Amino acid sequence: MSIRILLVLALLCPVLYAADTPPSDASLKQLLEVAQGHKALDAVMTNMDGMMNNVFQQVTAGQKVTREMQGIFDKARTEIGAMCKEELTWEKMEPIYLRIYRKSLSQSEVDGMIAFYKTPAGQAVINKVPVIVQNTMAEVTQMMGPMMQRAEQMQKDLVAELQAEKAKTGG
């Protein structure tokens, strides 16, 4: 009986070990390729302009936007866009993805993900996640406007309370 148990354990050990095996760079690169990882980076760059416009609208909400203000914003948008294009290249980001995926995933998980992303459902996920993220960002940005106003009011209230306390104590 104990020989059978040992035999079963001996046969299962390689399977259990394989599940915890770190993924190879080749398989990670294949995953990034089939999952179109570079497109996610392109989507970030594409959405950057929209995010900057939303920030500008929030900052200038209720104000008359002068030509000078628009010029300052346009210059900042151009500079930030250029910086992002320079810093967020695939050549710089791929090693980061590889490190993160290697720390986070096993070889069997990578193999399963590659298989999934090769299916029509996997390709649908790849193609639709950027739209989902974009729609989520639009919703969150709308939600953030009132939150930012509340946070600013809370900050003003806090400063006023601290100044009142300071005045009471003669500090």
MIDOSE-1310 file (N, C-alpha, C; in nm, 2 decimals, decimal comma, always signed):
residues 171
msir	+0,08/-0,12/+0,00/+0,00/+0,00/+0,00/+0,09/+0,13/+0,00; +0,19/+0,13/+0,08/+0,27/+0,25/+0,09/+0,35/+0,27/-0,04; +0,38/+0,16/-0,11/+0,46/+0,17/-0,23/+0,37/+0,24/-0,34; +0,24/+0,21/-0,34/+0,14/+0,27/-0,43/+0,13/+0,42/-0,40
illv	+0,13/+0,46/-0,27/+0,12/+0,60/-0,24/+0,24/+0,67/-0,28; +0,36/+0,61/-0,26/+0,48/+0,67/-0,31/+0,49/+0,69/-0,46; +0,44/+0,58/-0,53/+0,44/+0,59/-0,67/+0,35/+0,70/-0,72; +0,23/+0,71/-0,66/+0,14/+0,82/-0,70/+0,20/+0,96/-0,67
lall	+0,26/+0,97/-0,56/+0,33/+1,10/-0,52/+0,44/+1,13/-0,62; +0,52/+1,03/-0,66/+0,63/+1,04/-0,75/+0,58/+1,09/-0,89; +0,46/+1,04/-0,93/+0,41/+1,07/-1,05/+0,34/+1,22/-1,05; +0,29/+1,25/-0,93/+0,23/+1,38/-0,92/+0,33/+1,50/-0,90
cpvl	+0,44/+1,47/-0,84/+0,54/+1,57/-0,81/+0,58/+1,66/-0,93; +0,61/+1,60/-1,04/+0,64/+1,68/-1,16/+0,53/+1,77/-1,20; +0,40/+1,72/-1,19/+0,29/+1,80/-1,23/+0,27/+1,91/-1,14; +0,28/+1,89/-1,01/+0,27/+2,00/-0,91/+0,38/+2,10/-0,92
yaad	+0,50/+2,05/-0,95/+0,61/+2,14/-0,97/+0,59/+2,23/-1,10; +0,54/+2,17/-1,20/+0,52/+2,24/-1,33/+0,42/+2,35/-1,31; +0,32/+2,34/-1,23/+0,23/+2,44/-1,21/+0,29/+2,57/-1,14; +0,40/+2,55/-1,07/+0,46/+2,66/-1,01/+0,59/+2,71/-1,08
tpps	+0,61/+2,65/-1,20/+0,73/+2,69/-1,27/+0,71/+2,83/-1,33; +0,82/+2,91/-1,31/+0,81/+3,05/-1,37/+0,80/+3,04/-1,52; +0,73/+3,13/-1,58/+0,72/+3,12/-1,72/+0,85/+3,16/-1,79; +0,87/+3,11/-1,91/+0,99/+3,14/-1,99/+0,97/+3,28/-2,05
dasl	+1,08/+3,35/-2,09/+1,07/+3,47/-2,16/+1,00/+3,45/-2,29; +1,03/+3,34/-2,36/+0,97/+3,32/-2,49/+0,82/+3,31/-2,48; +0,77/+3,24/-2,38/+0,62/+3,22/-2,36/+0,56/+3,36/-2,32; +0,63/+3,43/-2,24/+0,58/+3,56/-2,20/+0,57/+3,66/-2,32
kqll	+0,67/+3,65/-2,41/+0,67/+3,73/-2,53/+0,56/+3,69/-2,62; +0,54/+3,56/-2,63/+0,43/+3,51/-2,71/+0,29/+3,55/-2,65; +0,28/+3,55/-2,52/+0,16/+3,60/-2,46/+0,13/+3,75/-2,49; +0,24/+3,83/-2,48/+0,23/+3,97/-2,51/+0,19/+4,00/-2,65
evaq	+0,25/+3,91/-2,74/+0,22/+3,93/-2,88/+0,07/+3,89/-2,91; +0,03/+3,77/-2,86/-0,11/+3,72/-2,89/-0,21/+3,81/-2,83; -0,18/+3,87/-2,71/-0,27/+3,96/-2,64/-0,26/+4,10/-2,68; -0,17/+4,12/-2,78/-0,15/+4,25/-2,84/-0,12/+4,36/-2,73
ghka	-0,02/+4,33/-2,65/+0,02/+4,42/-2,54/+0,06/+4,55/-2,59; +0,12/+4,56/-2,70/+0,16/+4,69/-2,75/+0,04/+4,78/-2,78; -0,07/+4,72/-2,82/-0,19/+4,80/-2,85/-0,25/+4,86/-2,72; -0,23/+4,80/-2,61/-0,27/+4,86/-2,48/-0,19/+4,99/-2,46
ldav	-0,07/+4,98/-2,49/+0,02/+5,10/-2,47/-0,02/+5,21/-2,57; -0,06/+5,17/-2,69/-0,11/+5,27/-2,79/-0,24/+5,33/-2,75; -0,32/+5,25/-2,68/-0,45/+5,30/-2,64/-0,43/+5,41/-2,53; -0,33/+5,38/-2,44/-0,30/+5,48/-2,34/-0,26/+5,61/-2,40
mtnm	-0,18/+5,61/-2,50/-0,13/+5,73/-2,57/-0,25/+5,80/-2,64; -0,34/+5,72/-2,70/-0,45/+5,78/-2,77/-0,55/+5,84/-2,67; -0,57/+5,78/-2,55/-0,66/+5,84/-2,45/-0,60/+5,95/-2,37; -0,47/+5,97/-2,38/-0,40/+6,08/-2,31/-0,46/+6,22/-2,34
dgmm	-0,48/+6,24/-2,47/-0,53/+6,37/-2,51/-0,67/+6,40/-2,45; -0,75/+6,29/-2,46/-0,89/+6,31/-2,40/-0,89/+6,33/-2,25; -0,80/+6,26/-2,18/-0,78/+6,28/-2,04/-0,74/+6,43/-2,01; -0,64/+6,47/-2,09/-0,59/+6,61/-2,07/-0,70/+6,71/-2,09
nnvf	-0,79/+6,69/-2,20/-0,90/+6,78/-2,22/-1,00/+6,78/-2,10; -1,02/+6,66/-2,05/-1,11/+6,65/-1,93/-1,06/+6,73/-1,81; -0,93/+6,72/-1,79/-0,87/+6,79/-1,68/-0,88/+6,94/-1,70; -0,85/+6,99/-1,82/-0,86/+7,13/-1,86/-1,01/+7,18/-1,83
qqvt	-1,10/+7,10/-1,88/-1,24/+7,14/-1,86/-1,28/+7,15/-1,71; -1,22/+7,06/-1,63/-1,25/+7,06/-1,49/-1,19/+7,18/-1,42; -1,06/+7,21/-1,46/-0,99/+7,32/-1,40/-1,05/+7,45/-1,43; -1,10/+7,46/-1,56/-1,16/+7,59/-1,60/-1,31/+7,59/-1,59
agqk	-1,37/+7,50/-1,53/-1,52/+7,49/-1,52/-1,58/+7,62/-1,46; -1,67/+7,68/-1,54/-1,74/+7,80/-1,50/-1,66/+7,92/-1,52; -1,54/+7,91/-1,58/-1,46/+8,03/-1,61/-1,46/+8,06/-1,76; -1,44/+8,18/-1,80/-1,42/+8,21/-1,94/-1,28/+8,18/-1,97
vtre	-1,26/+8,09/-2,07/-1,13/+8,05/-2,12/-1,07/+8,15/-2,22; -0,96/+8,21/-2,18/-0,90/+8,31/-2,26/-0,81/+8,24/-2,36; -0,77/+8,32/-2,46/-0,68/+8,27/-2,56/-0,55/+8,23/-2,50; -0,51/+8,31/-2,40/-0,38/+8,28/-2,33/-0,39/+8,15/-2,25
mqgi	-0,50/+8,13/-2,18/-0,52/+8,01/-2,11/-0,52/+7,89/-2,20; -0,59/+7,90/-2,31/-0,59/+7,79/-2,41/-0,45/+7,77/-2,46; -0,37/+7,87/-2,49/-0,23/+7,86/-2,53/-0,15/+7,78/-2,43; -0,16/+7,82/-2,30/-0,09/+7,75/-2,20/-0,12/+7,60/-2,19
fdka	-0,25/+7,58/-2,20/-0,30/+7,44/-2,20/-0,24/+7,36/-2,32; -0,26/+7,42/-2,44/-0,21/+7,35/-2,56/-0,06/+7,32/-2,55; +0,02/+7,42/-2,50/+0,16/+7,39/-2,48/+0,19/+7,28/-2,39; +0,12/+7,28/-2,27/+0,14/+7,17/-2,17/+0,10/+7,04/-2,23
rtei	-0,02/+7,03/-2,31/-0,06/+6,91/-2,37/+0,04/+6,86/-2,47; +0,10/+6,95/-2,54/+0,20/+6,91/-2,64/+0,32/+6,85/-2,57; +0,37/+6,92/-2,47/+0,49/+6,88/-2,39/+0,46/+6,74/-2,32; +0,35/+6,73/-2,26/+0,32/+6,60/-2,19/+0,31/+6,49/-2,29
gamc	+0,24/+6,52/-2,40/+0,23/+6,41/-2,50/+0,36/+6,37/-2,56; +0,45/+6,46/-2,58/+0,59/+6,43/-2,63/+0,66/+6,35/-2,52; +0,65/+6,39/-2,40/+0,72/+6,32/-2,29/+0,67/+6,17/-2,28; +0,54/+6,16/-2,29/+0,48/+6,02/-2,28/+0,53/+5,94/-2,40
keel	+0,53/+5,99/-2,52/+0,57/+5,92/-2,64/+0,72/+5,88/-2,63; +0,79/+5,96/-2,56/+0,94/+5,93/-2,54/+0,96/+5,83/-2,43; +0,88/+5,84/-2,33/+0,91/+5,75/-2,21/+0,83/+5,62/-2,22; +0,71/+5,62/-2,28/+0,62/+5,50/-2,28/+0,63/+5,43/-2,41
twek	+0,75/+5,40/-2,45/+0,77/+5,32/-2,57/+0,76/+5,17/-2,54; +0,74/+5,09/-2,64/+0,73/+4,95/-2,62/+0,86/+4,89/-2,58; +0,97/+4,95/-2,63/+1,11/+4,90/-2,60/+1,13/+4,92/-2,45; +1,08/+5,03/-2,39/+1,10/+5,05/-2,24/+1,00/+4,97/-2,16
mepi	+0,88/+4,95/-2,21/+0,77/+4,89/-2,13/+0,77/+4,74/-2,14; +0,82/+4,68/-2,25/+0,82/+4,53/-2,26/+0,90/+4,47/-2,15; +1,02/+4,51/-2,12/+1,09/+4,45/-2,00/+1,01/+4,46/-1,87; +0,94/+4,57/-1,85/+0,86/+4,59/-1,73/+0,75/+4,48/-1,73
ylri	+0,68/+4,47/-1,84/+0,57/+4,37/-1,85/+0,63/+4,23/-1,82; +0,74/+4,20/-1,88/+0,80/+4,07/-1,87/+0,83/+4,04/-1,72; +0,89/+4,14/-1,65/+0,92/+4,12/-1,51/+0,79/+4,10/-1,42; +0,69/+4,18/-1,45/+0,57/+4,17/-1,37/+0,50/+4,04/-1,40
yrks	+0,49/+4,00/-1,53/+0,42/+3,88/-1,56/+0,50/+3,76/-1,50; +0,64/+3,76/-1,51/+0,72/+3,65/-1,46/+0,70/+3,64/-1,31; +0,68/+3,75/-1,23/+0,66/+3,74/-1,09/+0,52/+3,70/-1,06; +0,42/+3,73/-1,15/+0,28/+3,71/-1,12/+0,22/+3,58/-1,17
lsqs	+0,28/+3,52/-1,27/+0,22/+3,41/-1,34/+0,31/+3,29/-1,35; +0,24/+3,17/-1,35/+0,32/+3,05/-1,37/+0,32/+3,01/-1,52; +0,40/+2,92/-1,56/+0,41/+2,87/-1,69/+0,27/+2,82/-1,74; +0,21/+2,74/-1,65/+0,08/+2,68/-1,69/-0,03/+2,79/-1,71
evdg	-0,02/+2,90/-1,63/-0,12/+3,01/-1,65/-0,09/+3,08/-1,78; +0,03/+3,10/-1,81/+0,07/+3,17/-1,93/+0,02/+3,09/-2,05; +0,05/+2,96/-2,05/+0,00/+2,87/-2,15/-0,15/+2,87/-2,17; -0,22/+2,87/-2,06/-0,37/+2,88/-2,07/-0,41/+3,02/-2,13
miaf	-0,35/+3,12/-2,09/-0,38/+3,26/-2,14/-0,35/+3,27/-2,29; -0,24/+3,21/-2,33/-0,21/+3,21/-2,48/-0,32/+3,14/-2,55; -0,35/+3,02/-2,50/-0,46/+2,94/-2,57/-0,59/+3,02/-2,57; -0,62/+3,09/-2,46/-0,75/+3,16/-2,46/-0,74/+3,28/-2,56
yktp	-0,64/+3,35/-2,56/-0,63/+3,47/-2,65/-0,63/+3,44/-2,79; -0,60/+3,31/-2,83/-0,60/+3,27/-2,97/-0,75/+3,23/-3,01; -0,84/+3,23/-2,91/-0,98/+3,19/-2,95/-1,05/+3,32/-2,99; -1,17/+3,30/-3,06/-1,25/+3,42/-3,09/-1,29/+3,50/-2,96
agqa	-1,32/+3,43/-2,85/-1,36/+3,50/-2,73/-1,24/+3,58/-2,68; -1,12/+3,52/-2,68/-1,00/+3,59/-2,64/-0,97/+3,71/-2,72; -0,99/+3,70/-2,85/-0,97/+3,81/-2,94/-1,07/+3,92/-2,91; -1,19/+3,88/-2,88/-1,30/+3,98/-2,85/-1,26/+4,06/-2,72
vink	-1,20/+3,99/-2,62/-1,16/+4,05/-2,50/-1,05/+4,16/-2,54; -0,95/+4,11/-2,61/-0,84/+4,20/-2,65/-0,90/+4,33/-2,72; -0,99/+4,31/-2,81/-1,04/+4,42/-2,89/-1,14/+4,51/-2,82; -1,21/+4,45/-2,72/-1,31/+4,53/-2,65/-1,26/+4,59/-2,52
vpvi	-1,16/+4,54/-2,46/-1,11/+4,60/-2,33/-1,07/+4,74/-2,34; -1,00/+4,78/-2,45/-0,97/+4,93/-2,46/-1,10/+5,02/-2,46; -1,20/+4,97/-2,53/-1,33/+5,05/-2,53/-1,39/+5,05/-2,39; -1,38/+4,94/-2,32/-1,43/+4,93/-2,19/-1,36/+5,03/-2,10
vqnt	-1,22/+5,02/-2,11/-1,14/+5,11/-2,03/-1,17/+5,26/-2,06; -1,18/+5,29/-2,19/-1,21/+5,43/-2,23/-1,35/+5,47/-2,17; -1,45/+5,39/-2,18/-1,58/+5,42/-2,13/-1,57/+5,44/-1,97; -1,50/+5,35/-1,91/-1,48/+5,36/-1,77/-1,41/+5,49/-1,73
maev	-1,31/+5,53/-1,80/-1,24/+5,65/-1,77/-1,33/+5,77/-1,79; -1,42/+5,77/-1,89/-1,51/+5,88/-1,91/-1,61/+5,89/-1,79; -1,66/+5,77/-1,75/-1,75/+5,77/-1,64/-1,68/+5,82/-1,51; -1,56/+5,77/-1,48/-1,49/+5,81/-1,36/-1,45/+5,95/-1,36
tqmm	-1,42/+6,00/-1,48/-1,38/+6,15/-1,49/-1,50/+6,23/-1,45; -1,62/+6,19/-1,50/-1,74/+6,27/-1,47/-1,77/+6,26/-1,32; -1,74/+6,15/-1,26/-1,77/+6,13/-1,12/-1,67/+6,21/-1,04; -1,55/+6,23/-1,09/-1,44/+6,29/-1,01/-1,46/+6,44/-1,00
gpmm	-1,53/+6,50/-1,10/-1,56/+6,65/-1,09/-1,62/+6,69/-0,95; -1,74/+6,64/-0,92/-1,80/+6,67/-0,80/-1,72/+6,63/-0,67; -1,65/+6,52/-0,69/-1,56/+6,47/-0,57/-1,45/+6,57/-0,55; -1,39/+6,62/-0,66/-1,28/+6,72/-0,65/-1,34/+6,85/-0,58
qrae	-1,46/+6,89/-0,62/-1,52/+7,01/-0,56/-1,54/+6,99/-0,41; -1,59/+6,87/-0,37/-1,61/+6,84/-0,23/-1,47/+6,84/-0,16; -1,37/+6,78/-0,22/-1,24/+6,77/-0,16/-1,18/+6,91/-0,14; -1,20/+7,00/-0,24/-1,15/+7,14/-0,22/-1,22/+7,21/-0,11
qmqk	-1,36/+7,19/-0,10/-1,43/+7,25/+0,01/-1,39/+7,20/+0,14; -1,36/+7,07/+0,15/-1,32/+7,01/+0,28/-1,18/+7,06/+0,32; -1,09/+7,08/+0,22/-0,96/+7,14/+0,24/-0,98/+7,29/+0,30; -1,06/+7,37/+0,23/-1,09/+7,50/+0,28/-1,14/+7,50/+0,42
dlva	-1,24/+7,41/+0,45/-1,29/+7,40/+0,58/-1,18/+7,37/+0,69; -1,10/+7,27/+0,65/-0,99/+7,23/+0,74/-0,90/+7,35/+0,77; -0,86/+7,42/+0,66/-0,77/+7,53/+0,68/-0,83/+7,64/+0,77; -0,96/+7,66/+0,75/-1,03/+7,76/+0,83/-1,04/+7,72/+0,98
elqa	-1,06/+7,59/+1,00/-1,07/+7,54/+1,14/-0,93/+7,55/+1,20; -0,83/+7,51/+1,13/-0,69/+7,52/+1,19/-0,65/+7,67/+1,22; -0,69/+7,76/+1,13/-0,66/+7,90/+1,15/-0,74/+7,95/+1,27; -0,86/+7,91/+1,29/-0,95/+7,95/+1,40/-0,89/+7,90/+1,53
ekak	-0,84/+7,77/+1,53/-0,78/+7,71/+1,65/-0,65/+7,79/+1,68; -0,57/+7,82/+1,58/-0,45/+7,89/+1,60/-0,47/+8,03/+1,66; -0,58/+8,09/+1,61/-0,61/+8,23/+1,66/-0,66/+8,22/+1,81; -0,73/+8,11/+1,85/-0,77/+8,09/+1,98/-0,65/+8,07/+2,08
tgg	-0,56/+8,00/+2,03/-0,44/+7,97/+2,12/-0,33/+8,07/+2,11; -0,35/+8,17/+2,03/-0,26/+8,28/+2,02/-0,13/+8,25/+1,94; -0,14/+8,14/+1,86/-0,02/+8,09/+1,79/-0,01/+8,15/+1,66
